[in-house]
Every structure is written in C-alpha cells, then in structure tokens.
Amino acid sequence: MASLKSKAVTSVKLTSISMLVTSVLQIAQLLILGRVLGPEIFGLIAMVQIVIQFSQLFLEMGITDAIIQKEKISKIELSSLYWFSIFVGFVLFLILFILAPVIALMFNEPSLTGMIQVVGISFIILPFGLQFQTLATKKLEFSQITKNEILATTIGVLLTVYLAAFTALGAWSLVYGHIVMSLFRSVPWVIAGYQDAETRPQLVFSWKAIKGFVSFGLYRLGSTSINYFTTKIDQMVVGVMLGPVALGYYSMAMNLIMQPVQKLNSMINRVAFPVFSKIQLDKRKLRKTYLLITTMLTSFNAPLLAGVIVLAPYAVPLLLGEDWERSILIIQILCLYGLFKALGNPSGSLFIAVGKVRWSFYWQLFQLAIIPVVVFLAGLSGEIFVVAIAVGLLKMLLFYVSYFVRIRQIIGDSLRELNLSIVKPVVHSFIMMALLYLLNSRLTEVGAVGIIITDAITGGLIYGVLMVLNQRELIVEVKGFFRKKTLVKQG
C-alpha cells in the first residue's frame, strides 16, 4: 500500500504538470483560432473535432482499459493486441474515408469531406505507440507520459495556430496540426517500446489470446461511444439544426468551460482508475476514495466555474473580440453542465476498476434513450441558450439517478456524505460569486483587465478563507495526499 501511495502521489504531481502546460496551450489555441477565424469557421472546426474525438474511441476499442484492469498479461497477449490495434487503425481510416461525404451531407457542409478524409491519417499513426503508453499508465509511470504529451501538444498547437494566423487554410489548420501532433505523440513511444525487450511486440498473433480483452473492450467501447454521443449530441443538434455559426458560438462556450474542467479532472481521474483497481475488493476503501475524489473535484471546479460566470462578460470581448459576445450567456449557463459533468467522471473509473463494464454500458444505453430527445426538443426552440439550459439541468438530474441505480451498489449508501461533499464547495462558491458581483459594481473605472485581475485575486482569497473555516478536513486530506501520507487510508 505504501508503494501504491507513493506512486499515486508522484503520478498526480506529474499529471498536474502535464495538465497545466497542455491546458494553457489548448486554451490559447482555442482563443486564437476563435479570434482569427471567427464563429463560422470555428463552427467547421468543431464539426471536424466531433469526428476526430468519436473516431478515437473506436481506435482504442476499450482495450487500453482492459490492459490496465487485468493484473497479469502474457507476452503473446500483448503482441496480439498490438497488431490487432494497428489493424483497427487501418480499418478506421478506410471507414472515415468512405463515410466522409455522408458526414459532410449530414452537417450540410461539403467542405468537410476532404478534411475528414485527411484527418483519418492520424488513426494509422496513433496505434503504433498506443500500447506502450498504456503499459506505462498501468505501472503509474507518468514521467515519460508527461514529457511526451507536453511535446506533442506544444508542437501541434504551435503549428495549428501558425497555419490559422499566417495562411489562408482556415479550418484545415486544425487538420494538419492534428496529424503532426499524432506523429509526435506516437513516435517517442514507438522508439521506447521497441528498445525495451519487455514491451517489444513479437511477430505473433493469437485471436484466442485476446478474445477476452476484445470482449471486455467491446462493452467498454459501447459504453464510451454512447457516452460520447450523448455528450456531443447537443453540439450535433446545434450544428445540424442551427448551422455552423450557431455551433461556433455554442462550441466555443462549451470548450471554454470544459477545457479547464477536463484538465482538472484528468489530474485526479487518471490516477483514480489504477488506484481503484488496486483496492477493488475493499468496499470501505472504495467508498472513502470515491467521496474524497468527489470532494476534491467539487472544491476545484465549483469556484472555478463561479469565477467564469462572473468574469465572462469582461473576458470574452477582451480575448475573443466583439463578434463573440453572443456566447457570454451560453458560457454562464453551461457552468452547471460543467460541474456535474466533472462530478460524474469518477464513477466511470470506479465501475471499470471493479469489472462492472456492463453496468456502464447499460447506463449509457439508458442515457441514449433520454438525452437526444431532450436536446432535440430544446433545439426546436431555435435558441442556443435553451439547449444550454436543457443539457445543464439534465446532467444534474442524471448525476443523482446514477448514484441511486449504480454507485451505491458498489460503495454502499452514502447519499448524505455525497451531498455534503458537493454542497459545501458550492455554497462557498456562491458566496464568493455574490461578493465579486458586489465588488464589480464599484469598479466602474478600472477596465476589463483590472476587473479580471482584481476578481481573480479577491475570489481566490475569499474561497481560501471559506475553505479554512469550513473544510479543514479536506485541507488535511489534500496535504496528506501530496505529502505521501495517504491516498486511501487503512483502518
């Protein structure tokens, strides 16, 4: 357990570095592309990103999670899985190439055809290094992972921004940037993986050896693909029903909310899965760890999103320009979605870790029957903010439905503790937000930059004081977490 604690703490520190660097780069790319290209071209970029991200799920096929979840894996299993992943990558490229015109027709944007066909090249590249990265994750060896991610993201973002700002490529900038980023993400792992005799794949293939992995992976794939569909259905509806300009506004708002939220989540959730896997047979430890992670996520995300609500009217015109003012209200509304999206993420790691992949799959099917209907009905209004309200309220409702039908079956009845882990940080964030609104009403001659800086400092101080007064136990837990004293306590 001590070794696990030490590795987990080191992993969190390294993923924190990766999170900070990559989130800054990606947010900078988001803002620059939005300012340079405008809402309509940004809407096209959002359509390409939907295809890339959805295809990425099929590339992994849930097999990466299967490798991490299984305690011991033979050489023949790993070798067979490696060649199988490469085969899947080639098949995925061919499918995208053939279906690109259909996808473009669905969005009523013929220019998407060529972009989708070219971006599919990345799915030939990525499988060659994917398994080596997965094995490093399984061992909680995040040092090389952090270096590779920072390198690949930096090069990809710089190239994308350069092409968007200094050429006439428009949405194609993202396509070329993504392919180059895929190369730099895969090549270092290929070099390291083939140099290590332990991870170097053999020229063998056995379907019998990987049949169990593929079965596990298919359930995971079904769950994650449906989850992705239900997560992105709002953007699909906006793109198809309201067009690329509306999608540009909505996608920018969603990205500005979810980029920092997802990075904060990944810092904890990325380590949570292997940790949950190690303690999967101990219900008490699972409950304690799940509640701790929920508290930490709420305490990170609630004040961040409250700050976004306060600062959006000042930051959006300053960073993106006057053309993007329509997205301010959407950003503020989607903060509710961002919070409960963040809180729902640990449950995925929890269920995979205890081998309940089918439960997640059935849950995603349940959501598939509800979310598209709600979003479609909201889209009939023709108003983006109605869609934003609908997805936010629905995400909050589904979080608690998930607890009652799934989570408490694993960790036991913990509704009171779960509510406390959420309510305290949310109340603190509302107090902070109210005080900042009062402060801003008096800062009439400071300007947007002055208000943003003042609110950031003041808000941090207010929330920090409230945490010291009302969440001392969490502060102790977090200190112990980073001092290698405890992640999951014994006794």
ZABAKE-79319 format. One record per residue (C-alpha): residue number from 1; chain; x, y, z. Coordinates in pm, 1 decimal. Example, Ala and Ser with C-alpha at 12.3 -4.5 7.8 and 13.67 -1.06 7.14 Angstrom:
BEGIN
SITE     k   c          X          Y          Z
SITE     1   A     1230.0     -450.0      780.0
SITE     2   A     1367.0     -106.0      714.0
***
This chain:
BEGIN
SITE     k   c          X          Y          Z
SITE     1   A        0.0        0.0        0.0
SITE     2   A      284.5      239.5       81.5
SITE     3   A      433.0      183.5     -262.0
SITE     4   A       94.0      243.6     -422.1
SITE     5   A       52.7      567.0     -225.2
SITE     6   A      396.0      686.1     -329.0
SITE     7   A      339.3      606.7     -696.3
SITE     8   A       -5.5      762.7     -690.9
SITE     9   A      121.4     1086.0     -537.1
SITE    10   A      408.5     1107.2     -784.9
SITE    11   A      165.3     1038.5    -1067.2
SITE    12   A      -65.8     1317.5     -952.1
SITE    13   A      224.4     1564.0     -939.7
SITE    14   A      339.2     1470.5    -1288.9
SITE    15   A      -11.4     1478.3    -1435.2
SITE    16   A      -58.0     1816.4    -1267.0
SITE    17   A      237.8     1949.3    -1464.6
SITE    18   A      105.3     1794.8    -1784.3
SITE    19   A     -242.8     1931.4    -1711.6
SITE    20   A     -114.9     2283.3    -1652.5
SITE    21   A      101.3     2301.0    -1963.2
SITE    22   A     -137.5     2129.1    -2205.7
SITE    23   A     -444.8     2315.8    -2078.9
SITE    24   A     -271.8     2651.4    -2118.9
SITE    25   A     -165.7     2556.7    -2471.5
SITE    26   A     -506.6     2424.4    -2573.3
SITE    27   A     -696.5     2719.4    -2427.4
SITE    28   A     -455.1     2954.5    -2605.1
SITE    29   A     -520.1     2765.9    -2930.7
SITE    30   A     -894.1     2787.1    -2870.5
SITE    31   A     -885.8     3163.0    -2812.4
SITE    32   A     -651.5     3238.3    -3102.9
SITE    33   A     -849.0     3026.7    -3350.0
SITE    34   A    -1172.2     3186.5    -3233.7
SITE    35   A    -1036.7     3540.3    -3267.1
SITE    36   A     -858.1     3484.6    -3600.5
SITE    37   A    -1113.6     3266.4    -3778.2
SITE    38   A    -1447.0     3386.3    -3637.4
SITE    39   A    -1762.7     3192.5    -3532.4
SITE    40   A    -1845.9     3037.1    -3871.8
SITE    41   A    -1502.6     2882.7    -3942.8
SITE    42   A    -1475.8     2784.2    -3577.3
SITE    43   A    -1805.6     2601.3    -3623.8
SITE    44   A    -1647.6     2396.6    -3904.8
SITE    45   A    -1353.0     2318.4    -3676.1
SITE    46   A    -1599.3     2198.8    -3411.2
SITE    47   A    -1753.8     1960.9    -3664.8
SITE    48   A    -1412.4     1813.6    -3750.3
SITE    49   A    -1331.0     1775.9    -3379.6
SITE    50   A    -1652.1     1580.7    -3321.0
SITE    51   A    -1544.1     1329.4    -3587.4
SITE    52   A    -1186.5     1306.7    -3452.4
SITE    53   A    -1290.3     1251.8    -3092.1
SITE    54   A    -1560.9      999.0    -3174.0
SITE    55   A    -1324.9      801.0    -3400.3
SITE    56   A    -1061.4      800.0    -3126.4
SITE    57   A    -1292.7      583.0    -2913.6
SITE    58   A    -1305.1      314.6    -3182.8
SITE    59   A     -928.7      329.5    -3219.5
SITE    60   A     -878.3      227.1    -2857.2
SITE    61   A    -1184.3       -3.8    -2852.7
SITE    62   A    -1171.0      -11.1    -2474.2
SITE    63   A     -869.2     -242.0    -2494.8
SITE    64   A     -641.3        7.3    -2319.9
SITE    65   A     -870.2      -10.7    -2015.1
SITE    66   A     -870.0     -390.8    -2037.1
SITE    67   A     -488.7     -396.5    -2029.7
SITE    68   A     -480.7     -171.6    -1723.2
SITE    69   A     -757.7     -362.5    -1546.1
SITE    70   A     -605.8     -710.1    -1589.9
SITE    71   A     -344.6     -787.7    -1326.4
SITE    72   A     -110.8    -1006.5    -1535.0
SITE    73   A      -73.2    -1014.9    -1914.2
SITE    74   A      139.1    -1258.9    -2115.8
SITE    75   A      375.8    -1162.8    -2395.3
SITE    76   A      163.1    -1330.8    -2660.8
SITE    77   A     -144.7    -1142.2    -2539.8
SITE    78   A       34.7     -809.0    -2561.3
SITE    79   A      181.8     -884.9    -2903.8
SITE    80   A     -153.6     -996.1    -3042.2
SITE    81   A     -324.7     -687.5    -2902.2
SITE    82   A      -58.5     -464.3    -3057.8
SITE    83   A     -110.2     -596.6    -3411.7
SITE    84   A     -485.8     -601.6    -3362.2
SITE    85   A     -480.7     -229.3    -3269.5
SITE    86   A     -282.4     -144.6    -3582.7
SITE    87   A     -533.5     -337.6    -3793.8
SITE    88   A     -820.6     -147.7    -3629.0
SITE    89   A     -646.0      182.4    -3708.1
SITE    90   A     -626.3       99.9    -4079.2
SITE    91   A     -990.4      -10.8    -4087.2
SITE    92   A    -1096.4      307.5    -3911.1
SITE    93   A     -909.0      518.9    -4168.2
SITE    94   A    -1088.1      341.1    -4454.0
SITE    95   A    -1428.7      381.0    -4289.7
SITE    96   A    -1375.2      753.7    -4238.4
SITE    97   A    -1254.4      793.4    -4596.6
SITE    98   A    -1568.5      626.2    -4730.7
SITE    99   A    -1817.7      789.7    -4494.2
SITE   100   A    -1675.0     1143.5    -4514.2
SITE   101   A    -1924.0     1258.5    -4783.4
SITE   102   A    -2214.9     1126.0    -4576.4
SITE   103   A    -2096.5     1308.7    -4264.1
SITE   104   A    -2049.8     1628.7    -4465.0
SITE   105   A    -2401.8     1592.5    -4604.5
SITE   106   A    -2543.9     1546.7    -4255.2
SITE   107   A    -2394.1     1881.3    -4148.8
SITE   108   A    -2475.6     2033.6    -4490.0
SITE   109   A    -2109.4     2136.8    -4525.7
SITE   110   A    -1944.4     1986.8    -4840.9
SITE   111   A    -1601.3     2122.2    -4740.0
SITE   112   A    -1593.9     1873.6    -4450.0
SITE   113   A    -1542.5     1578.7    -4687.7
SITE   114   A    -1176.2     1641.1    -4764.2
SITE   115   A    -1092.7     1745.1    -4406.7
SITE   116   A    -1238.6     1425.6    -4259.4
SITE   117   A    -1063.0     1205.9    -4515.7
SITE   118   A     -723.5     1365.1    -4449.9
SITE   119   A     -754.0     1376.6    -4071.3
SITE   120   A     -817.2      999.8    -4081.0
SITE   121   A     -444.1      953.4    -4148.3
SITE   122   A     -385.7     1013.8    -3777.4
SITE   123   A     -562.0      685.2    -3699.3
SITE   124   A     -299.3      497.2    -3897.6
SITE   125   A      -24.5      667.6    -3696.1
SITE   126   A     -150.9      652.7    -3337.5
SITE   127   A     -188.0      273.0    -3285.1
SITE   128   A      185.5      214.8    -3322.9
SITE   129   A      256.0      386.9    -2989.6
SITE   130   A      -73.1      344.4    -2804.4
SITE   131   A        2.5       16.5    -2625.7
SITE   132   A      339.0      136.3    -2495.7
SITE   133   A      173.1      439.4    -2337.4
SITE   134   A      -97.0      214.8    -2189.2
SITE   135   A      161.8       -8.6    -2021.4
SITE   136   A      332.8      298.2    -1874.2
SITE   137   A       -3.5      413.5    -1736.4
SITE   138   A      -66.6       68.8    -1585.3
SITE   139   A      261.9       94.9    -1394.8
SITE   140   A      184.4      454.5    -1286.6
SITE   141   A      499.7      563.5    -1468.4
SITE   142   A      384.6      910.4    -1566.0
SITE   143   A      721.9     1079.9    -1614.0
SITE   144   A      760.2      984.3    -1980.1
SITE   145   A      387.4     1024.1    -2039.4
SITE   146   A      407.7     1383.7    -1918.6
SITE   147   A      708.7     1464.8    -2137.4
SITE   148   A      554.5     1311.9    -2449.7
SITE   149   A      218.5     1482.3    -2401.7
SITE   150   A      374.0     1824.6    -2347.5
SITE   151   A      599.6     1784.1    -2653.5
SITE   152   A      320.9     1663.2    -2883.5
SITE   153   A       68.4     1921.8    -2765.1
SITE   154   A      316.0     2208.4    -2791.8
SITE   155   A      414.5     2122.9    -3149.9
SITE   156   A       55.6     2054.5    -3258.0
SITE   157   A      -79.7     2377.2    -3107.7
SITE   158   A      201.9     2594.2    -3243.5
SITE   159   A      159.9     2455.7    -3594.3
SITE   160   A     -220.4     2490.8    -3586.3
SITE   161   A     -202.7     2849.5    -3463.3
SITE   162   A       66.0     2941.6    -3717.6
SITE   163   A     -133.8     2797.8    -4008.3
SITE   164   A     -454.7     2968.6    -3891.7
SITE   165   A     -292.7     3307.6    -3835.3
SITE   166   A      -49.8     3330.3    -4128.5
SITE   167   A     -209.5     3124.9    -4406.5
SITE   168   A     -549.6     3103.3    -4572.0
SITE   169   A     -607.4     2740.4    -4471.1
SITE   170   A     -888.3     2819.7    -4226.5
SITE   171   A    -1035.5     2502.4    -4071.4
SITE   172   A     -767.3     2293.8    -4247.1
SITE   173   A     -520.4     2433.5    -3992.0
SITE   174   A     -665.8     2200.2    -3731.0
SITE   175   A     -640.6     1900.2    -3964.5
SITE   176   A     -269.6     1944.5    -4034.7
SITE   177   A     -196.0     2034.0    -3672.7
SITE   178   A     -371.8     1718.8    -3551.2
SITE   179   A     -177.5     1491.6    -3786.9
SITE   180   A      156.8     1639.3    -3680.8
SITE   181   A       58.3     1615.6    -3313.7
SITE   182   A      -31.0     1248.0    -3366.9
SITE   183   A      315.5     1183.9    -3508.6
SITE   184   A      490.4     1342.1    -3211.6
SITE   185   A      257.9     1162.3    -2971.8
SITE   186   A      327.5      820.1    -3123.3
SITE   187   A      690.6      817.9    -3239.9
SITE   188   A      858.8      858.8    -2895.0
SITE   189   A      654.4      566.8    -2761.1
SITE   190   A      740.8      350.1    -3061.7
SITE   191   A     1112.7      416.2    -3010.8
SITE   192   A     1099.1      348.7    -2636.0
SITE   193   A      867.7       48.1    -2671.4
SITE   194   A     1080.3     -132.2    -2929.4
SITE   195   A     1400.9      -63.9    -2735.5
SITE   196   A     1259.8     -236.9    -2425.7
SITE   197   A     1260.4     -616.0    -2460.3
SITE   198   A      976.6     -640.9    -2208.5
SITE   199   A      735.6     -430.5    -2414.6
SITE   200   A      865.1     -503.4    -2767.8
SITE   201   A      588.2     -691.4    -2957.1
SITE   202   A      664.5    -1026.0    -3118.7
SITE   203   A      565.4    -1121.6    -3473.4
SITE   204   A      283.8    -1344.3    -3349.4
SITE   205   A      -92.1    -1317.7    -3339.1
SITE   206   A     -344.3    -1528.0    -3149.0
SITE   207   A     -711.7    -1444.7    -3157.5
SITE   208   A     -771.1    -1690.6    -2874.9
SITE   209   A     -525.7    -1498.0    -2655.0
SITE   210   A     -702.8    -1164.4    -2697.5
SITE   211   A    -1062.5    -1279.3    -2720.9
SITE   212   A    -1131.2    -1189.0    -2357.2
SITE   213   A     -969.8     -847.7    -2397.1
SITE   214   A    -1177.9     -772.4    -2705.2
SITE   215   A    -1495.9     -884.6    -2528.3
SITE   216   A    -1415.8     -656.7    -2232.5
SITE   217   A    -1318.9     -381.8    -2474.5
SITE   218   A    -1637.8     -405.7    -2679.8
SITE   219   A    -1853.5     -347.7    -2373.2
SITE   220   A    -1626.3      -58.0    -2280.3
SITE   221   A    -1640.0       69.5    -2638.1
SITE   222   A    -2017.4       50.1    -2640.0
SITE   223   A    -2029.4      242.8    -2314.7
SITE   224   A    -1777.8      511.8    -2413.3
SITE   225   A    -1911.6      560.0    -2766.2
SITE   226   A    -2266.6      602.3    -2641.7
SITE   227   A    -2135.4      831.6    -2367.7
SITE   228   A    -1955.7     1038.8    -2628.6
SITE   229   A    -2266.3     1052.4    -2843.5
SITE   230   A    -2482.8     1165.7    -2551.1
SITE   231   A    -2214.6     1418.5    -2452.3
SITE   232   A    -2182.4     1564.1    -2802.3
SITE   233   A    -2544.4     1532.8    -2912.2
SITE   234   A    -2606.3     1894.5    -2812.6
SITE   235   A    -2331.9     2014.8    -3048.1
SITE   236   A    -2454.8     1781.5    -3322.5
SITE   237   A    -2809.8     1914.8    -3287.2
SITE   238   A    -2691.5     2276.4    -3286.9
SITE   239   A    -2471.6     2211.1    -3592.7
SITE   240   A    -2739.2     2027.7    -3792.9
SITE   241   A    -3044.0     2235.4    -3690.1
SITE   242   A    -2894.7     2582.9    -3639.0
SITE   243   A    -2586.2     2583.3    -3865.1
SITE   244   A    -2210.2     2642.2    -3829.3
SITE   245   A    -2235.1     2997.7    -3691.5
SITE   246   A    -2457.8     2890.4    -3402.2
SITE   247   A    -2235.0     2586.4    -3348.4
SITE   248   A    -1934.2     2819.4    -3341.1
SITE   249   A    -2084.0     3016.0    -3050.4
SITE   250   A    -2202.2     2706.2    -2866.5
SITE   251   A    -1882.8     2506.7    -2922.1
SITE   252   A    -1665.6     2796.7    -2806.9
SITE   253   A    -1872.5     2827.5    -2489.0
SITE   254   A    -1858.5     2453.5    -2421.6
SITE   255   A    -1483.8     2439.2    -2486.9
SITE   256   A    -1406.2     2734.0    -2260.9
SITE   257   A    -1599.9     2561.5    -1983.1
SITE   258   A    -1480.2     2206.0    -2037.4
SITE   259   A    -1111.6     2260.7    -2121.2
SITE   260   A    -1007.0     2362.6    -1767.0
SITE   261   A    -1265.3     2131.7    -1609.2
SITE   262   A    -1144.4     1828.4    -1804.4
SITE   263   A     -781.3     1902.2    -1725.2
SITE   264   A     -853.5     1935.8    -1354.8
SITE   265   A    -1049.3     1611.3    -1369.0
SITE   266   A     -780.0     1423.1    -1557.1
SITE   267   A     -525.5     1514.0    -1292.0
SITE   268   A     -726.5     1310.7    -1040.5
SITE   269   A     -927.0     1066.1    -1252.8
SITE   270   A     -626.7      947.5    -1450.0
SITE   271   A     -471.6      822.8    -1128.5
SITE   272   A     -806.8      719.0     -977.8
SITE   273   A     -859.7      427.8    -1219.2
SITE   274   A     -541.9      233.2    -1137.2
SITE   275   A     -587.9      315.1     -766.9
SITE   276   A     -949.9      195.3     -772.1
SITE   277   A     -826.5     -118.3     -948.6
SITE   278   A     -578.1     -190.2     -669.0
SITE   279   A     -846.2     -165.0     -395.7
SITE   280   A    -1138.3     -306.5     -595.0
SITE   281   A    -1214.8     -577.6     -336.2
SITE   282   A    -1236.1     -339.3      -36.6
SITE   283   A    -1576.9     -166.9      -32.2
SITE   284   A    -1486.9       65.4      255.1
SITE   285   A    -1176.0      196.0       82.9
SITE   286   A    -1363.5      236.6     -243.8
SITE   287   A    -1628.6      446.6      -68.1
SITE   288   A    -1372.6      662.4      111.0
SITE   289   A    -1166.7      718.4     -203.9
SITE   290   A    -1471.0      793.8     -420.8
SITE   291   A    -1605.2     1050.0     -173.3
SITE   292   A    -1262.7     1210.5     -136.6
SITE   293   A    -1226.5     1242.9     -512.9
SITE   294   A    -1578.4     1387.8     -541.0
SITE   295   A    -1499.9     1645.1     -271.3
SITE   296   A    -1174.6     1740.7     -438.2
SITE   297   A    -1336.7     1773.6     -780.8
SITE   298   A    -1617.5     1992.3     -643.7
SITE   299   A    -1374.4     2206.9     -446.9
SITE   300   A    -1165.0     2263.6     -759.9
SITE   301   A    -1444.0     2305.4    -1014.0
SITE   302   A    -1716.3     2495.9     -826.1
SITE   303   A    -1508.4     2811.0     -754.4
SITE   304   A    -1351.1     2794.8    -1099.9
SITE   305   A    -1692.1     2787.6    -1269.4
SITE   306   A    -1830.8     3054.8    -1037.0
SITE   307   A    -1540.1     3274.2    -1140.3
SITE   308   A    -1618.8     3204.8    -1506.6
SITE   309   A    -1977.6     3321.9    -1454.9
SITE   310   A    -1859.6     3649.7    -1302.4
SITE   311   A    -1578.4     3719.2    -1548.6
SITE   312   A    -1733.3     3605.4    -1879.6
SITE   313   A    -1882.6     3949.3    -1966.5
SITE   314   A    -1537.1     4106.5    -1930.8
SITE   315   A    -1312.5     3827.4    -2060.5
SITE   316   A    -1497.4     3722.4    -2378.0
SITE   317   A    -1489.5     4062.5    -2557.6
SITE   318   A    -1132.3     4117.1    -2441.7
SITE   319   A     -995.6     3778.7    -2553.7
SITE   320   A    -1217.5     3688.2    -2849.3
SITE   321   A    -1349.8     4021.1    -2974.2
SITE   322   A    -1694.7     4175.9    -3003.5
SITE   323   A    -1810.2     3910.1    -3253.3
SITE   324   A    -1826.8     3654.8    -2971.9
SITE   325   A    -2048.3     3845.1    -2722.4
SITE   326   A    -2340.0     3616.9    -2807.7
SITE   327   A    -2153.7     3331.6    -2639.6
SITE   328   A    -2134.8     3501.9    -2295.0
SITE   329   A    -2476.9     3387.0    -2172.7
SITE   330   A    -2414.5     3037.8    -2311.3
SITE   331   A    -2086.3     3017.0    -2118.2
SITE   332   A    -2257.0     3119.8    -1794.3
SITE   333   A    -2541.9     2871.4    -1835.0
SITE   334   A    -2311.6     2581.5    -1925.7
SITE   335   A    -2124.9     2616.1    -1595.2
SITE   336   A    -2397.0     2399.8    -1437.1
SITE   337   A    -2331.4     2134.1    -1700.6
SITE   338   A    -1955.3     2159.3    -1643.9
SITE   339   A    -1984.9     2099.9    -1269.8
SITE   340   A    -2198.9     1786.8    -1288.2
SITE   341   A    -2008.1     1654.0    -1586.7
SITE   342   A    -1695.7     1673.8    -1371.3
SITE   343   A    -1863.8     1502.7    -1076.9
SITE   344   A    -1988.6     1218.2    -1293.1
SITE   345   A    -1646.2     1125.5    -1429.2
SITE   346   A    -1505.9      928.0    -1129.5
SITE   347   A    -1792.5      680.1    -1149.8
SITE   348   A    -1662.0      562.3    -1486.5
SITE   349   A    -1321.5      478.9    -1338.5
SITE   350   A    -1489.6      315.0    -1039.6
SITE   351   A    -1703.5       77.0    -1245.7
SITE   352   A    -1425.7      -22.8    -1483.4
SITE   353   A    -1191.7      -87.5    -1189.0
SITE   354   A    -1434.2     -330.1    -1023.7
SITE   355   A    -1506.7     -503.1    -1355.2
SITE   356   A    -1863.8     -373.5    -1392.2
SITE   357   A    -1819.2     -270.4    -1754.3
SITE   358   A    -2165.4     -397.2    -1848.4
SITE   359   A    -2323.9     -170.7    -1586.6
SITE   360   A    -2166.1      132.3    -1752.2
SITE   361   A    -2280.4        8.6    -2092.1
SITE   362   A    -2642.1      -29.6    -1979.6
SITE   363   A    -2630.6      312.2    -1811.8
SITE   364   A    -2514.4      471.1    -2135.6
SITE   365   A    -2799.8      299.0    -2320.7
SITE   366   A    -3040.6      447.6    -2067.7
SITE   367   A    -2896.9      794.6    -2129.4
SITE   368   A    -2911.0      738.0    -2504.3
SITE   369   A    -3287.9      698.2    -2476.5
SITE   370   A    -3326.2     1028.7    -2288.0
SITE   371   A    -3060.9     1286.1    -2378.8
SITE   372   A    -3114.2     1307.6    -2758.6
SITE   373   A    -3488.9     1358.7    -2708.9
SITE   374   A    -3439.8     1639.6    -2456.0
SITE   375   A    -3174.3     1812.2    -2667.5
SITE   376   A    -3379.2     1778.1    -2987.4
SITE   377   A    -3685.9     1931.3    -2820.6
SITE   378   A    -3471.0     2214.9    -2687.4
SITE   379   A    -3322.9     2264.1    -3035.4
SITE   380   A    -3670.9     2314.5    -3181.0
SITE   381   A    -3679.1     2647.1    -2998.7
SITE   382   A    -3411.3     2774.3    -3235.1
SITE   383   A    -3227.9     2931.0    -2939.0
SITE   384   A    -2882.2     2820.3    -2828.1
SITE   385   A    -2938.2     2923.4    -2464.4
SITE   386   A    -3240.9     2690.8    -2438.9
SITE   387   A    -3020.7     2396.9    -2542.1
SITE   388   A    -2763.3     2504.9    -2280.7
SITE   389   A    -3025.8     2517.7    -2003.3
SITE   390   A    -3164.5     2177.8    -2103.0
SITE   391   A    -2828.3     1996.7    -2100.8
SITE   392   A    -2727.3     2156.4    -1768.5
SITE   393   A    -3042.7     2059.9    -1579.4
SITE   394   A    -3045.3     1714.1    -1735.2
SITE   395   A    -2681.9     1649.8    -1638.1
SITE   396   A    -2758.6     1739.9    -1275.1
SITE   397   A    -3061.7     1508.9    -1266.9
SITE   398   A    -2873.2     1218.4    -1425.2
SITE   399   A    -2590.1     1250.6    -1171.8
SITE   400   A    -2826.1     1163.7     -886.6
SITE   401   A    -3009.3      897.1    -1084.5
SITE   402   A    -2668.7      738.2    -1147.1
SITE   403   A    -2593.9      737.4     -775.0
SITE   404   A    -2918.0      560.6     -683.3
SITE   405   A    -2910.6      295.5     -955.8
SITE   406   A    -2533.1      233.6     -985.0
SITE   407   A    -2284.8      392.7     -748.7
SITE   408   A    -2438.8      294.7     -416.6
SITE   409   A    -2437.1      -68.5     -530.7
SITE   410   A    -2056.3      -50.0     -518.0
SITE   411   A    -1976.9      188.9     -229.6
SITE   412   A    -2288.8      146.1      -16.0
SITE   413   A    -2548.6      402.5       95.2
SITE   414   A    -2356.9      732.2      112.8
SITE   415   A    -2606.7      992.9       -6.8
SITE   416   A    -2561.4     1222.1      293.0
SITE   417   A    -2182.3     1217.2      262.9
SITE   418   A    -2205.0     1265.1     -114.2
SITE   419   A    -2432.9     1568.1      -76.7
SITE   420   A    -2204.2     1722.1      184.9
SITE   421   A    -1903.9     1677.5      -43.4
SITE   422   A    -2089.8     1879.8     -308.5
SITE   423   A    -2291.7     2133.7     -108.0
SITE   424   A    -2009.9     2290.3       94.2
SITE   425   A    -1791.0     2390.7     -201.7
SITE   426   A    -2097.1     2506.0     -399.2
SITE   427   A    -2220.8     2728.7     -113.8
SITE   428   A    -1870.5     2872.8      -73.6
SITE   429   A    -1862.5     2943.1     -446.0
SITE   430   A    -2198.8     3123.0     -437.1
SITE   431   A    -2077.1     3340.9     -150.5
SITE   432   A    -1760.3     3420.2     -344.7
SITE   433   A    -1962.0     3498.4     -657.6
SITE   434   A    -2202.5     3731.3     -473.5
SITE   435   A    -1915.7     3924.5     -315.8
SITE   436   A    -1740.8     3957.6     -652.6
SITE   437   A    -2057.1     4093.5     -817.2
SITE   438   A    -2082.4     4348.7     -536.0
SITE   439   A    -1716.8     4440.4     -580.9
SITE   440   A    -1752.2     4477.1     -959.0
SITE   441   A    -2045.2     4714.8     -919.6
SITE   442   A    -1799.7     4956.8     -758.2
SITE   443   A    -1512.6     4904.1    -1003.8
SITE   444   A    -1656.5     5133.4    -1268.9
SITE   445   A    -1332.0     5294.3    -1387.1
SITE   446   A    -1087.0     5003.6    -1367.5
SITE   447   A    -1143.3     4846.3    -1709.6
SITE   448   A    -1183.0     4481.6    -1811.8
SITE   449   A     -822.9     4379.7    -1741.9
SITE   450   A     -828.1     4541.8    -1398.0
SITE   451   A    -1156.9     4373.0    -1307.4
SITE   452   A    -1032.6     4030.4    -1419.0
SITE   453   A     -710.7     4058.8    -1217.0
SITE   454   A     -888.6     4202.4     -910.9
SITE   455   A    -1160.5     3935.2     -918.1
SITE   456   A     -912.1     3651.5     -963.3
SITE   457   A     -708.9     3757.5     -660.5
SITE   458   A    -1005.9     3853.0     -444.9
SITE   459   A    -1204.9     3543.4     -536.9
SITE   460   A     -911.7     3316.8     -452.3
SITE   461   A     -872.0     3481.8     -113.6
SITE   462   A    -1243.9     3463.7      -33.7
SITE   463   A    -1271.4     3097.6     -128.4
SITE   464   A     -948.9     3014.3       54.7
SITE   465   A    -1077.1     3171.3      376.8
SITE   466   A    -1407.5     2985.9      347.2
SITE   467   A    -1222.4     2655.9      299.1
SITE   468   A    -1006.4     2717.0      606.0
SITE   469   A    -1315.5     2794.4      812.3
SITE   470   A    -1543.1     2514.8      688.7
SITE   471   A    -1338.2     2249.0      508.0
SITE   472   A    -1036.5     2190.5      727.6
SITE   473   A    -1069.3     1815.1      696.4
SITE   474   A    -1035.4     1839.4      319.0
SITE   475   A     -727.0     2057.5      352.2
SITE   476   A     -570.1     1795.1      579.2
SITE   477   A     -661.3     1519.3      331.8
SITE   478   A     -513.0     1708.7       37.3
SITE   479   A     -195.1     1789.8      230.7
SITE   480   A     -157.2     1424.2      320.2
SITE   481   A     -230.0     1329.6      -38.9
SITE   482   A       59.4     1535.6     -171.2
SITE   483   A      293.0     1455.9      118.0
SITE   484   A      264.8     1082.6       50.8
SITE   485   A       89.1     1024.4      381.3
SITE   486   A     -242.1      898.1      248.8
SITE   487   A     -448.9      847.0      -57.8
SITE   488   A     -660.1      566.7       70.9
SITE   489   A     -615.4      524.5      446.6
SITE   490   A     -605.5      192.5      615.9
SITE   491   A     -802.9      142.5      931.5
***
